[in-house]
Amino acid sequence: MSSRTWLFVLSCIALVTSAFTFSIRGNILLEMGNHFHFSQEQNGAIDGARFWGMAASLLLGGFICDWLGMKRIMWLAFLSHVGGTLGMVFAPTFGGDVPKSLLWIQSFSFLLGCGNGFTETAINPLVATLYPKEKTHYLNVLHAWWPGGLIIGGFLAMYVGQGIDLPLQSFGIDYRVLVAGQGFNWWQSLLMIIAPAIIYGFMLLTAKFPETERVASGVSTGRMFMESFRPGFILWGICMLLTASTELGPQSWQSSVMEKTAGLNGTQILIYTAGMMFILRHFAGPIAHQISPIGLLVVSSILSGVGLYLLSFANNAATAFTYATIFGLGVTYFWPTMLGVASERFPKGGAMILCLLGTIGNAAIALTIPQMGQIVDHYSVQTVEASETNKELASLILKTNADGKPIALNTTVIEELKGIKKGEQDPATPIVPADSPIAKLSKDEVISLLGVVEKAQSVGFSMAFRWVSLLPAALVIIFGLIWIYDFSRGGYKAEQLLSKEEENDLFEGGSQGPTS
């Protein structure tokens, strides 16, 4: 295997690990939240912590990447991926009330996100250095392994983990909460994240990394910092806020939304759209050559906005898959093309420019996800309060704040109602205390309340998608204006730093690949 191929494959596997943290976490989000009795906003805050971790590590990585070296950055990614995963798995052993449990889970989710951030810190400038003449194309091919990882992780979460029963009772942990319909424990699913991490960690042992393109071309550190203050890059950063929120905010909730609105396993939808993205990203180069990278982003914005808005009305398998196709086509090229254009138009910014974009994108996602959760809670409460169910009865499924104001659905009570409906109420070990109002409900009242819950969650998740669909509308305008500006100046132009000879010198003698 050639030097470039070895490093490129290593980068792809590292990105697969990051994708595992997304698809597997998304598949278990509701069940893990139920285990700790979290609201949807708190579930969103947990996922938000992962993106804050990614944003923080990207920001730090942008400043230290050239100094520390891309290989050491990748070792930081490996330690964060493994440490964050194990921390979340053993979080129940730390005990505590809901706020304390939330703090532990958020902390380890943050560390897991750092693994993703350090991965992006290294692999994006690495691939830009490996293929300086074809950055947009190869960054898209690299990031095809993000949806590739979503597919692999999704299938593992749905099928491979069925029936696993690892003997960790000796740690004093009761892991009897199962992922709905899948037959495996949420913590066992999390452990799958470590598998690809071990593979890229093994490859790191024998890999040697080149200098970044910016360092190799002799661009000073001062000049690198100045690139981030250029008006064009500032505008690009604003675009990254919107593209990242449009793509990864809804995708974080997609499994939950499709389950509640269309009655589907949301992971199946995620795998379907990820498969589409995996294939299409391999053809980014020819498409961008025909309509320019900016033109590609205009089309992507239109499709993602339309698809996301339509997804908020999906109520069966046919509509869900149709609208998910439109949305998937829209978001396919967002992230890698944003990075590719930045590297081609601001190459003197080196790794720092790419890390800044990643930081901006992840900060946007970290804000968007809990906001979507808050929208879900808000509209769910409104739906319950507007239902024809007896108000006193309906109040049983609402969680209130210190002032007695309803703020979310009460997931603890909802799980108890589901248990009662299934006939799991055991007099010896009751799901709810005998003196609880829930335990005294008739079967018809239980069924009625669960019907209200189902409708409330469907409305809440649908409205979250509908609100986010406004973001790509702004992107259509911004990218459209940039496209027109480029056209008036003779078309899209990329700036080159390295000559062909300088590019070859980086790998002369195969010294940058695996050692023999």
VOGU-3710 file (C-alpha; in Angstrom, 3 decimals, decimal comma):
1> mssrtwlfvl> 0,000/0,000/0,000  1,426/3,396/-1,010  2,164/6,141/1,491  -0,806/8,260/0,485  -3,174/5,329/0,395  -2,128/4,180/3,888  -2,730/7,631/5,365  -5,960/8,090/3,433  -7,353/4,722/4,602  -6,316/5,527/8,192
11> scialvtsaf> -8,210/8,826/7,909  -11,302/7,076/6,579  -11,355/4,543/9,431  -10,916/7,314/11,992  -13,897/9,088/10,455  -15,889/5,837/10,639  -15,205/5,845/14,399  -16,583/9,381/14,647  -19,637/8,296/12,675  -20,175/5,411/15,103
21> tfsirgnill> -20,478/7,941/17,931  -23,296/9,521/15,928  -25,348/6,568/14,643  -25,021/4,347/17,702  -25,646/7,211/20,113  -28,670/8,274/18,068  -30,076/4,758/18,146  -29,916/4,518/21,943  -30,626/8,162/22,828  -34,236/7,719/23,926
31> emgnhfhfsq> -33,651/4,472/25,814  -30,603/5,756/27,641  -32,536/8,913/28,445  -35,365/6,816/29,854  -32,873/4,910/31,991  -31,751/8,172/33,604  -35,236/9,812/33,426  -34,124/12,670/31,176  -36,449/14,994/29,251  -36,050/15,448/25,482
41> eqngaidgar> -34,319/18,780/26,101  -31,866/17,007/28,434  -31,326/14,300/25,800  -30,578/17,079/23,340  -28,159/18,639/25,821  -26,250/15,331/26,017  -25,818/15,213/22,257  -25,062/18,929/22,344  -22,172/18,242/24,751  -20,663/15,897/22,161
51> fwgmaaslll> -20,663/18,666/19,591  -19,301/21,189/22,106  -16,455/18,734/22,723  -15,852/18,514/19,009  -15,941/22,305/18,657  -13,531/22,837/21,575  -11,024/20,244/20,363  -11,166/21,624/16,825  -10,516/25,133/18,105  -7,571/23,951/20,197
61> ggficdwlgm> -6,353/21,692/17,413  -6,289/24,549/14,921  -3,657/26,321/17,009  -1,514/23,300/17,928  -1,799/21,044/14,859  1,335/22,283/13,091  3,269/22,498/16,362  2,254/19,131/17,786  1,989/17,276/14,481  -0,954/15,484/12,898
71> krimwlafls> 0,079/12,066/14,211  0,020/13,185/17,860  -3,335/14,846/17,252  -4,644/11,482/16,025  -3,413/9,813/19,228  -5,414/12,381/21,196  -8,429/11,417/19,078  -7,896/7,724/19,876  -7,648/8,310/23,650  -10,742/10,539/23,618
81> hvggtlgmvf> -12,823/8,050/21,632  -11,951/5,158/23,946  -12,134/7,169/27,190  -15,421/8,854/26,348  -17,064/5,579/25,358  -15,989/3,709/28,488  -17,010/6,646/30,674  -20,558/6,625/29,300  -20,801/2,850/29,642  -19,916/2,951/33,331
91> aptfggdvpk> -21,784/6,190/34,133  -24,591/4,317/35,999  -22,038/3,160/38,593  -21,528/6,760/39,687  -25,132/7,041/40,919  -26,783/10,298/41,913  -29,980/12,132/41,068  -31,019/13,286/37,581  -28,904/16,502/37,577  -25,789/14,598/38,709
101> sllwiqsfsf> -26,359/11,784/36,209  -26,858/14,355/33,467  -23,566/16,030/34,384  -21,647/12,737/34,218  -23,179/11,732/30,883  -22,588/15,200/29,416  -18,955/15,137/30,538  -18,199/11,836/28,855  -20,225/12,835/25,798  -18,023/15,956/25,651
111> llgcgngfte> -14,894/13,761/25,770  -16,308/11,540/23,018  -16,859/14,675/20,956  -13,229/15,663/21,530  -12,280/12,425/19,788  -14,323/13,491/16,770  -12,831/16,979/16,845  -9,210/15,841/17,054  -9,939/13,418/14,204  -11,160/16,257/11,972
121> tainplvatl> -8,259/18,446/13,123  -5,786/15,991/11,616  -7,494/14,292/8,674  -8,829/17,377/6,869  -5,476/19,182/6,456  -3,841/15,787/5,879  -6,049/15,008/2,869  -5,706/18,603/1,620  -1,945/18,044/1,737  -2,102/14,594/0,146
131> ypkekthyln> -4,182/15,851/-2,809  -3,535/19,633/-3,156  -4,875/19,782/-6,731  -8,128/17,932/-5,998  -9,096/19,061/-2,502  -12,876/19,322/-2,923  -13,085/15,918/-4,587  -10,920/14,008/-2,114  -12,396/15,709/0,927  -15,789/14,540/-0,330
141> vlhawwpggl> -14,445/11,010/-0,843  -12,945/11,095/2,663  -16,198/12,331/4,151  -18,099/9,639/2,262  -16,887/7,476/5,138  -18,920/9,548/7,560  -22,175/8,159/6,092  -20,277/4,901/5,515  -19,692/4,745/9,248  -23,318/5,628/9,904
151> iiggflamyv> -24,362/2,622/7,808  -21,971/0,207/9,510  -22,816/1,531/12,969  -26,524/1,498/12,222  -26,489/-2,138/11,119  -24,426/-3,121/14,134  -26,847/-1,298/16,424  -29,855/-2,996/14,835  -28,648/-6,539/14,265  -25,222/-7,591/15,526
161> gqgidlplqs> -25,979/-6,704/19,127  -29,112/-8,842/19,357  -29,053/-11,355/22,150  -25,732/-10,235/23,640  -25,614/-10,712/27,387  -22,242/-9,672/28,775  -21,697/-10,592/32,456  -21,079/-7,211/34,084  -23,324/-7,849/37,057  -20,199/-8,064/39,189
171> fgidyrvlva> -19,857/-4,303/38,866  -23,168/-3,857/40,644  -24,907/-2,488/37,536  -28,432/-3,470/36,579  -28,472/-3,237/32,783  -31,949/-4,586/32,089  -33,181/-1,596/30,086  -33,327/-2,747/26,455  -33,325/-0,730/23,285  -36,888/-0,853/21,955
181> gqgfnwwqsl> -37,362/-3,813/19,648  -33,672/-4,581/19,232  -32,927/-6,931/22,118  -29,626/-5,506/23,340  -28,520/-3,176/26,100  -27,697/0,446/25,315  -24,290/0,231/27,010  -23,324/-2,798/24,915  -24,191/-0,828/21,801  -21,876/1,974/22,932
191> lmiiapaiiy> -18,960/-0,454/23,245  -19,060/-1,007/19,475  -17,508/2,467/19,044  -14,193/1,128/20,320  -13,787/-1,442/17,486  -12,863/0,945/14,618  -10,860/3,069/17,074  -8,598/0,086/17,733  -8,089/-0,394/13,976  -6,958/3,165/13,266
201> gfmlltakfp> -4,911/3,137/16,482  -3,035/0,094/15,164  -2,428/1,842/11,828  -1,072/4,881/13,669  1,743/2,792/15,149  3,500/2,474/11,773  2,329/5,649/10,018  4,424/8,734/9,341  2,705/12,002/8,517  3,935/14,804/6,221
211> etervasgvs> 4,031/18,467/7,105  0,821/20,330/6,307  0,549/22,105/2,961  0,830/25,491/4,659  4,105/24,619/6,423  5,557/22,871/3,362  4,910/25,927/1,198  6,618/28,277/3,670  3,573/30,358/4,640  4,217/32,015/8,009
221> tgrmfmesfr> 2,131/31,495/11,131  1,252/35,201/11,128  -0,057/34,958/7,583  -2,092/31,900/8,579  -3,796/33,878/11,350  -4,517/36,810/9,017  -6,493/34,543/6,686  -9,194/34,077/9,332  -9,935/37,827/9,300  -10,597/38,065/5,590
231> pgfilwgicm> -14,230/39,141/4,877  -14,691/36,187/2,527  -13,785/33,713/5,238  -16,004/35,414/7,814  -18,930/35,075/5,390  -17,957/31,434/4,845  -18,046/30,902/8,599  -21,612/32,233/8,719  -22,551/29,806/5,956  -20,997/26,981/7,969
241> lltastelgp> -23,259/27,862/10,904  -26,286/27,321/8,701  -25,130/24,290/6,695  -24,019/22,362/9,795  -27,257/23,122/11,640  -29,305/22,068/8,604  -27,448/18,791/8,094  -26,463/17,397/11,480  -29,055/18,975/13,760  -31,996/17,119/12,158
251> qswqssvmek> -29,898/13,979/11,597  -29,241/13,790/15,341  -33,001/13,611/15,934  -33,927/11,690/12,787  -34,242/8,277/14,447  -36,539/9,641/17,149  -38,575/11,757/14,713  -39,249/8,957/12,225  -40,209/6,589/15,026  -42,770/9,017/16,444
261> taglngtqil> -44,140/10,566/13,229  -44,037/7,757/10,656  -43,914/4,727/12,959  -40,591/3,573/11,471  -37,324/2,520/12,984  -35,497/5,799/12,458  -32,158/4,011/12,112  -33,446/2,453/8,864  -34,047/5,938/7,470  -30,599/7,006/8,674
271> iytagmmfil> -28,970/4,031/6,949  -30,906/4,733/3,745  -29,888/8,413/3,520  -26,336/7,574/4,617  -26,054/5,003/1,826  -27,130/7,612/-0,671  -24,566/10,089/0,682  -21,801/7,460/0,666  -22,270/6,795/-3,054  -22,823/10,374/-4,186
281> rhfagpiahq> -19,813/11,845/-2,368  -17,530/9,761/-4,557  -18,781/11,768/-7,556  -18,381/15,238/-6,040  -15,412/16,095/-8,283  -17,180/15,674/-11,647  -20,335/17,411/-10,400  -18,407/20,370/-8,953  -16,461/20,601/-12,219  -19,705/20,990/-14,163
291> ispigllvvs> -21,504/23,575/-11,995  -18,675/24,723/-9,635  -18,543/23,966/-5,894  -20,656/27,060/-5,155  -23,322/26,004/-7,645  -23,345/22,593/-5,990  -24,030/24,280/-2,635  -26,913/26,308/-4,098  -28,632/23,152/-5,352  -27,908/21,410/-2,044
301> silsgvglyl> -29,555/24,230/-0,073  -32,722/24,096/-2,154  -33,084/20,331/-1,840  -32,293/20,206/1,887  -34,824/22,920/2,729  -37,607/21,328/0,697  -36,813/17,834/1,962  -36,659/18,833/5,622  -39,933/20,739/5,445  -41,674/17,796/3,766
311> lsfannaata> -40,204/15,370/6,322  -42,102/17,224/9,032  -45,323/15,969/7,378  -44,195/12,357/6,865  -46,704/9,958/8,441  -45,959/6,606/6,781  -43,097/4,636/5,249  -43,679/5,866/1,683  -43,653/9,574/2,529  -40,806/9,172/5,014
321> ftyatifglg> -38,469/7,518/2,495  -39,483/9,868/-0,331  -38,900/13,042/1,660  -35,748/11,623/3,269  -34,396/11,088/-0,258  -34,837/14,772/-1,074  -33,283/15,843/2,234  -30,420/13,357/1,846  -29,629/14,632/-1,646  -29,556/18,142/-0,222
331> vtyfwptmlg> -27,160/17,601/2,669  -24,830/15,138/0,924  -22,235/17,694/-0,162  -22,572/20,347/2,547  -19,790/19,579/5,041  -16,950/18,338/2,772  -17,614/20,945/0,076  -17,567/23,740/2,666  -14,143/22,469/3,795  -12,934/21,960/0,231
341> vaserfpkgg> -13,868/25,487/-0,876  -12,230/26,985/2,234  -9,016/25,059/1,580  -9,014/26,078/-2,088  -9,833/29,753/-1,528  -7,910/30,318/1,711  -5,007/27,806/1,506  -2,646/30,074/3,446  -4,911/29,525/6,454  -3,768/25,903/6,548
351> amilcllgti> -5,089/23,570/9,242  -6,323/26,486/11,344  -8,842/27,612/8,714  -10,312/24,125/8,446  -10,413/23,728/12,228  -12,113/27,099/12,651  -14,804/26,050/10,193  -15,250/22,775/12,033  -15,462/24,639/15,343  -18,116/26,979/13,985
361> gnaaialtip> -20,088/24,090/12,525  -20,027/22,025/15,689  -20,864/24,982/17,916  -23,895/25,587/15,699  -24,943/21,948/16,002  -24,398/21,983/19,764  -26,833/24,905/19,975  -29,300/23,511/17,450  -29,803/20,047/18,967  -31,015/21,149/22,432
371> qmgqivdhys> -33,082/23,893/20,777  -34,778/21,217/18,696  -35,367/19,257/21,895  -36,886/22,337/23,477  -39,190/22,751/20,470  -40,240/19,098/20,843  -41,027/19,613/24,535  -42,873/22,891/23,903  -45,205/21,579/21,206  -45,675/18,258/23,005
381> vqtveasetn> -46,908/20,089/26,108  -49,169/22,302/23,988  -50,683/19,241/22,335  -51,362/17,544/25,676  -52,941/20,685/27,112  -55,128/21,076/24,013  -56,266/17,446/24,027  -59,790/16,421/24,958  -58,492/14,185/27,741  -59,510/15,037/31,294
391> kelaslilkt> -57,155/17,841/32,426  -56,379/16,204/35,741  -55,598/12,964/33,961  -53,480/14,713/31,339  -51,460/16,465/34,026  -50,099/13,079/35,098  -47,959/12,836/31,952  -46,531/16,359/32,203  -43,330/17,352/33,950  -43,468/20,746/35,707
401> nadgkpialn> -40,871/23,226/36,903  -40,583/24,720/40,402  -43,446/27,113/39,626  -45,737/24,286/38,579  -45,589/25,219/34,887  -45,559/22,232/32,459  -42,245/22,111/30,607  -42,048/18,618/29,078  -43,586/15,172/28,952  -42,866/13,088/32,026
411> ttvieelkgi> -40,831/10,209/30,575  -40,826/8,310/33,871  -44,623/8,217/34,049  -44,860/7,379/30,344  -42,611/4,336/30,772  -44,701/3,256/33,752  -47,870/3,552/31,672  -46,314/1,448/28,913  -45,385/-1,197/31,448  -48,922/-1,281/32,844
421> kkgeqdpatp> -50,381/-1,561/29,340  -48,146/-4,541/28,572  -49,356/-6,233/31,716  -45,957/-6,142/33,381  -47,260/-4,851/36,707  -46,039/-7,470/39,192  -47,579/-7,241/42,697  -44,273/-8,407/44,201  -42,165/-5,809/42,370  -44,621/-3,212/41,030
431> ivpadspiak> -43,591/-0,775/38,319  -45,197/2,020/40,349  -46,079/2,219/44,049  -49,559/1,001/44,941  -50,553/4,449/46,205  -49,517/6,175/42,962  -52,327/7,717/40,847  -50,873/5,861/37,847  -51,365/2,469/39,476  -55,065/3,220/40,059
441> lskdevisll> -55,864/4,055/36,438  -58,176/1,807/34,471  -56,921/0,095/31,326  -58,948/2,464/29,165  -57,429/5,482/30,907  -53,929/4,102/30,418  -54,578/3,520/26,708  -56,124/6,991/26,390  -53,106/8,686/28,001  -50,646/6,774/25,839
451> gvvekaqsvg> -52,618/7,866/22,774  -52,242/11,482/23,866  -48,505/10,918/24,389  -48,108/9,438/20,907  -49,856/12,362/19,266  -47,956/14,922/21,377  -44,576/13,456/20,504  -45,478/13,265/16,816  -46,464/16,942/16,748  -43,410/17,992/18,758
461> fsmafrwvsl> -40,867/16,203/16,565  -42,569/17,380/13,359  -42,446/21,025/14,447  -38,747/20,742/15,285  -38,017/19,745/11,669  -40,287/22,451/10,321  -38,496/25,240/12,188  -35,027/24,098/11,114  -36,163/23,993/7,464  -36,027/27,813/7,500
471> lpaalviifg> -32,207/27,795/7,676  -31,465/26,522/4,138  -33,746/29,228/2,732  -31,163/31,773/3,880  -28,390/29,643/2,382  -30,007/29,693/-1,053  -29,760/33,484/-1,048  -26,161/33,675/0,239  -24,715/30,942/-1,995  -26,700/32,284/-4,928
481> liwiydfsrg> -25,113/35,714/-4,550  -21,617/34,202/-4,269  -22,298/32,119/-7,389  -23,352/35,229/-9,324  -20,249/37,092/-8,076  -17,962/34,264/-9,221  -19,672/34,141/-12,612  -19,096/37,885/-13,094  -15,352/37,340/-12,463  -14,951/34,470/-14,914
491> gykaeqllsk> -15,979/31,546/-12,726  -14,786/29,695/-9,641  -11,039/29,847/-8,994  -8,890/27,837/-6,557  -5,525/29,064/-5,233  -2,529/26,694/-5,385  0,402/26,771/-2,927  2,484/23,735/-3,924  4,000/22,959/-7,302  3,918/19,372/-8,597
501> eeendlfegg> 7,589/18,946/-7,652  7,009/20,255/-4,106  4,014/17,952/-3,766  6,111/14,925/-4,752  8,898/15,940/-2,366  6,541/15,471/0,575  6,431/11,721/-0,133  9,810/11,119/-1,707  11,063/7,649/-0,883  7,776/6,578/0,689
511> sqgpts> 8,911/8,025/4,034  5,455/9,289/4,902  3,692/5,927/4,801  3,815/2,819/6,966  7,254/1,801/8,096  8,509/-1,563/6,967
//
